[in-house]
């Protein structure tokens, strides 16, 4: 399925019910967008459409699209759609509970905001806005190595539970530097991304002239000028307050702005192509908090990671943004959870846009689900309030699905609650 979702609603006339509201808005109803105060969002898809209008095309497609032919991106959605619920009736579902425990700490819902490098371009100091939204929602926020706001400033500005996502470079001392910063700032979880040892082939970035380092030309300059509110409230605000945005969580030797380093040159940010299991053991010895690895799609890899002492595994194909023609995390989630779920917390990632999607992953053995794109869409249209709105959509949808399913506690979800389409899942469907 292509990323080009039909957008009839975006072309609705002024009499469309979606564009009307009456009476005061509740926080979950409010959506601040560049289209004006009359726009009301009902779900994360509405936030996506609003973000598409609010952002320059290059920036929007950086978030929304996948790699190469976007086969993995489409497969993620098809796998979710191939899972159907098996509801039970005559069950007391009053007082439904979404609280769960992830890595030894209780949280309000099974959501975790995923690390996203573009958050600071969605909104001025967007990472801080995301952290504050996570705090209000009672869920963790994962700060990206590629964030524009430093991990220290984010920690000072929010009381959210903070995780730090780490890439590994050829010089391990660079990882040591960032680990030390995360420890000093009070981060309790280190998430190591292991599925990005080379740069992915995202051809649309080149077409939109949105590669890093950014080189301004007629195409992307015109793109930005067509979105004056974004230009004023985000980009110019950075230039006036702190200069060209830079990657604040890169190691000091590699820290640079989006257009180059202090001397105007671009430092090659090649990841380690020799990353191996002994490196994971080294990280385990170095980091005393919870250790999570992100980017596992193989049962044997999950088993080895558990044996090496990790606390959590994120089953992920990077949202369809890295290796194309790869399986969806949902296709391997159950096997991985069955193999290692009694030793580590299994977290699902990639393509979850509805609360019903989250419930499906939990029924297959996930302890929690990471969400990345949708909070960014909310952030782009309303800052902290928009990001919180996205999280609230998930929360409300999860609650409704639990009620219809005859489940009063999210921790009671099991494999028996879902049916897998054999056309997508093969023999796994008959378990």
N, C-alpha and C positions, 0 to 999 in steps of 0.2 A: 504493500500500500504506500503510495507516495505521500510525502509530507503535505502535498497541496490539498488540504481538506476543503471540502466545499464550503463556501462562505456566503450562502444565500442570506443569512441573518445580517451580515455586514452591509448588505445592500437594501435592508428593510427601510421602508418609508417612515415618515414621522409618526404615523399612526400605529406602528408596530408596538404591541404591548411591552416588549422587552425594553423599549426606550422610554417608557413612562413609569412614573412612580407617584405615589400619593402619601402624604403624611411624612413624619420624620423618619429618617433611615436609622436602622440599627447598625452597629459596627460591621456585622456580617453582610449587610446589604450595600455598604458604601463602596464605591469605586471611583477614585479620582483619576481622571484621564484627560488627555489633551483635547478630547472631543467636547469637553464641557461638563457641567454639573448634571445634565439630563441623562447621562448614561448610567445604566444599572447592570451589573454583572450577576448572573445566576450560577455560573460554574467556571471552572478553569479554562474551558474553551472560549468563553466570552473574554476572559482576561487575555488569552492569546491573541484574539482578534484586536483587542484594544492596544496591546503591545505592538502588534504589527503596524498599526497606524501611527503609534507614538514614536517608534524608533527608526533611525536610518536603516535602509534595506540591508546594508552590509552587516550591521550589528544584529538586527533581528535574525537574519539567516545564519549568522554565526551560532546563535542559540538553537534555533528551531530545526536546522537541517542535520543530515548525517554525512557519512563519508561516501565517496565514489558514487555508486548507483543507488545508494540508500536502501539496499536490500535488508540489511540488519535493522534499520529503523522501522521499516514496514513489518518485518517479522515480529518485532517486539509487540506491536499492536495486534497482529493476527493471533499470536499465542495467547494474549490476554482474552481476546474475543472467543477463543476456542475453549475456554473454561466456563462451565455453566454451574449455577448453584443448585443445591438439593435442599430446599427449605423444609423445615419441620413446623407443624402446627400444634395447637393446644400446649404451648410452652409459655410459662410466665417470663416475660422479657422486661418487666418493670425494673427500673434502676439499672439500666445497662451500663457496663463498665468498659472503658477503652484503655485504662491504665495498664502499663506493662513494665517489665524490668529489662533494661538493656545494659549489658556490661556492668551488672551489679547495682545499677541505680534506677529507681522508679521514675517514669515519665508519664505525662498526661495522655499521650496517644502513641501509637507505634510508628510515628513519623520521625525522620531525621532529615534536616536540610543538607543536601549533598554539596560537595565543594564545586564551585563554579567560578572560573577565572574572570568572567565578564560582569560580575555583579556590580562592581564599582562604576561601570559604564551605563548601567540601567538607570541609575539614580545617583545623585551626588552622595558620596560616602555610602554607597549601596550596601557594602558589607556590614556596616554598623546598623543600618536599617534592618537587614536580615537577622542580625543577632538579636536585636530588640524584639522583632516579631517572634523569633523562636522563644525568647524568654517569656513573652506573653502567652504563647501557645503551650509552654511547658515541654518543649522538645529540644534536642541538641542541634547546634549549628556547626557545620564543618567548614573551617576557613581554608581556602585554597592557597597553595604555594604561589599561584599567579594572581593573588588578590592585589588590588590597588591600595587598600588600606592596610597598615601594618597590623600584625597579630596583637601587638601590645596595645594599640589604640582601640581595637575591637574589644579586648578584654577589659579595658578601663571604662568603656562606654556602655557595657552591658553586663547583666548578671546571669546571662544564659549559660547553660552547660556547653563548653566549647571543645571541639575536636580540631586537630590540625592535620591537614592532608599534606603529604610529603612526596615529592619526586626524588629519585636517586640519580645523581650525576656521577661521572667517572671518578671524580675526586670525592671520596667518602667524607673527607673533612668538611665539605659543604653541607652534607646531611647532618653531621655533628653540630655544626654552627646553628642550624635551624632547630634542631632538637633542643639545644641549650636555651634558645630563645623561647620556645614553646613551654619548656619546664618553668622558666623564670616568670612567664606570664600567667601560669596557673592552668594550662590546658591539661585535661585529665586523660585524653585519648589521642594517640598518634595513628593516623590512617595512611598507610603506604600504598600508593597506586602502582601496580605492577604490570599493567597492560598497555603501557605507553612508552616502550623503550625506543621507538623511533617516532618521528612526526607523522601523523595520519595524513591521508590524501583527501583533503577537503577542497575540492576544486572550485566550489562556489565562492570561497574566500578570495581566490585569485580573480575570479570573474568580477567580484564586487570591489576589488582593490582593498580588501580588508585583511591583508596578511600582516604579520608582525615581523620586522618593524613596519609601522604604517608609513607609507609614502603618499602624501597628498597629491592628487591629480584632479583633472577636470571631472572625472566620473564620481569619485567619492566626495569631492567638495560639493558638487551639485546635490548629491544624495543628502548630505548634512544640511545644506541650505534649505532643502525642502521640508525640514523638520526643525523650524526655528525654536520651538519651545524646548526641545531636547538640547539644542545648541546652547540656549541661554541657561537653563536650569541645571545642566550637567557639565558640558564641556567647558564653556566659558567660565563657569564657577570654579572649576579646577584651575584654569589658567590664571584667574585673578587671585586665588587664595594660596595655591601651592605650586603653580607651574604645570607643565605637561605631566599627566598621570604616569606613574612609574610602578614597577612591580616591587612593592615594598617588602615582600617576604622572600625574595630571592637572596641567595648568599651575597655577602657584601661585595665580593669580587665580580659578581655578575649583575648587580642591581643596576637597572637602567630604566629610562622612560620608554614609552611606547614607540618612540622614533629613534632611539639609540641611547648609548651611555653618555657619561658626562662630557666626553670628547666628541660626541656626535657619531661615534662608530657603534656598530651592532656587535654584541658579544654572542658568539655561537652558544646556544643553550642545549647542546646535545645531551640526551639522557644516557645513562649507563647501558651499554649493550652487552655487558658481561654480568648483569645482575643474576645472582644464583642463590641457592638455598642457604649457603653459608653466610651470605650477606643478611638474610633474614634472621639467622641466629645471632649475628652481630648486633642487629637492631634490637632484638629481644633482650640481649644482655645490657644494651645501653639505655633503653627506655624502661622506666620503672612503672609507668602507668599502664592503662589498657592499650594493647596493640592490635590493630585491625589491618588486614590487607584487602585491597579493593581491586577487582578485576579477575576473579576466579570463575572459570566455566568448566573445569574438569574435576571429576570426583577424586582422582588420585592426587591432584594438586591440593585439593582441600584437605585430604587426609594427611599429606606431608606437612602442610601448614599447621594443622592442629598438633601434629607430633612435635613441631618446632616451638610450640608454646604460644601461638597467637591466641588472643581472646575473642576475636571476631573475624568473620569472613564476609566480604560483600560479593555476592554473586552478580556479576555485571558484565555487559559488553560495551560499557562507556556510553550508554544511550544511543548506540548505533553510530557513534562518531569516530570510531577507530577502525578496527578490522571489519570490512564489509563481508557479506556471505558467511556470517557466523551465527551460531544458534542463539536463540533468545534465552535469557536467564531463566525464564519460566520452564523451559524444556529440560533443564538440568537441576532445577532447584530442589525438587523432591528427593532425588538421588543423593545430592550433597547433604541435605538436611538429615536424611536417614543415616548417612555414613558418619557425620561429625557433629550433628546437632546436640548430642549429649556431652560434648567436650567444649564447643565454642558456640557463640551466638551467631547464627546465620542471618544475614541481612540481604534483602533483595534490592535491586536497583535497575533502572532503565525502562522508561516509558510509562510510568504510573501516573495517570492523569485524573482518575476517579477514585473515590473511596471504595467502590466495588473492586477496583484493581488491587487495592491494598489488601482487602479481605481475602481475595483469591490467593495472594502470595502467602498470607499467614496460614491459610488452610493447607498449603503445600509444605509448611515447615519453617517459614521465615519467622524470625523473632521481631523484625521491624523492617521498614521499607524506606529507602532514601528517595527523596523527591528533589529535583533540580530545576527543570525548565519552568514548571508552573509557578513556584514562588518568584522566579525571575520575571515572569510575565506580570504578576501582581506588583512587583517592585517597580517595573518600568512604567506602570500606569498610576501608581499611588504611593510609592515609597514604602515606608514601614507599614502603613495601613493597608496598602495593596497586597504586600507579602503576607500579612496576617490574614487578610481576606482569603487568599489562596489556601492557607493552612486550615482555615475554618470551613471552607468548602469540603476538603477531605474529611475533616472531623464530623461534620453533619452528615455526609454521605455514608461514612462508616457506621454511624449510629443507626441510620435508617436501614441499611443492609442487615445489620445484626438483628434488628427487630423483625424484619421480614423473614430472616433465616431461622428464627426461633433460637437465637443464641444471646444470652444475657451478659456474657463476659468474653472479651476478645481472646482471652487465654484458653478458652474452651474450643476454639476453632480446630477442626481436624480434617484429615483427608476425606472422610466420609461426607463432608459438607459440599464437595465439588465433584463435577463430572468433567473428564477431559475428553475432548474430541479426538478419536483415534486417527483421523486424517492429519492432525497436527502432531499428536504426541505418540503415535504408534502403540507399541505394547504397553507403554507407561499408562495408557488410558484404562487398562484393564486391571490395575492393581486395586 
